[in-house]
Amino acid sequence: MRPNIALLLISLVCGPTLAQSKKNVRMPQTQTIGGGVVWRISDNKGQNGDSLPPWKEVQITNVFGFKKRPSVGDKVTVIPLNVSIAPIDLRIIETKKGTCGELDSTVWWEVQLEPIKQKEFFEISSMAKRREEVPFDVAVIYPAVNFARQVKSNKLSKEVLPQGVAINTVKGAVDLTEDGIPDVLLVEYCCGSPNKAAEECDYTCGRTFKKVRGKWKLVDTSGPC
């Protein structure tokens, strides 16, 4: 049987084209890799004083990680952690210099973001052992990377983490190159016990890792003031 020449030619032409269309996304330039907490505000109070729905406003508070002053008006990408809510971009509306006190010369920038309007943040229930007014944490990427996505903890393995980092201490993992593999890690653990999760103690420390030329690099640390 003679081969179908037309089909053979189509295969030869289309095959390389399809393969070439799947290009790797280059690692975007980032100035800050940080985090924050979702804070929901309400006029409705429970018996213990905690805020309860309906919520009148939702903000990102306790934003950390800004060692350099960002520009007001620029956007950050906010990535909800351990929940099924898509990332959003928010505008920076105010910055203020912060310090740990007279005995510590460390300087960082307190950052205020515009309020959140997406209804998912108003409607979702809090994570276990969290108050409804502070339902979950977020990762913050600056400048904004609108294709950044969370890598959930059940997708993590020892092989994709930096040496010495325990999976139970990973607060957040973020993919910045659209391959489903983490490029950024927020790690939180008990100070003095790096393999113990932050929930097990009162004083917590943190480390932030980023992939640089395919290898993990420690880019930030944090601890009690």
TACORCOR-V523003 format. One record per backbone hydrogen bond with DSSP energy under -1.0 kcal/mol. CO is the residue of the C=O (numbers start at 1). NH is the residue of the N-H. Records with the same first field share a line. If there is no record, write none. Layout:
BEGIN
CO=NH + NH
END
This chain:
BEGIN
3=5
4=8
5=9
6=10
7=11
8=12
9=13
10=14
11=15
14=18
15=19
16=20
17=21
21=23
32=142
34=140
35=64
36=138
37=61
39=59
41=56 + 57
44=52
46=49
50=46
57=41
58=116
59=39
61=37
64=35
65=67
66=109
71=74
74=92
75=144
76=90
77=141
78=88
79=139
83=85
88=78
90=76
91=114
92=73
94=112
96=110
98=108
101=104
108=98
110=96
112=93 + 94
118=121
119=123
120=124
127=130
131=134
133=40
135=127
136=38
137=81
138=36
139=79
140=34
141=77
142=31 + 32
145=148
149=175
152=155
153=156
157=160
162=165
166=169
167=170
169=188
172=186
173=151
174=183 + 184
175=149
183=211
184=174
185=209
186=171 + 172
187=207
189=205
190=193
193=196
196=190
197=200
198=201
203=191
205=189
206=222
207=187
208=219 + 220
209=185
210=217
212=215
215=212
217=210
220=208
222=206
END
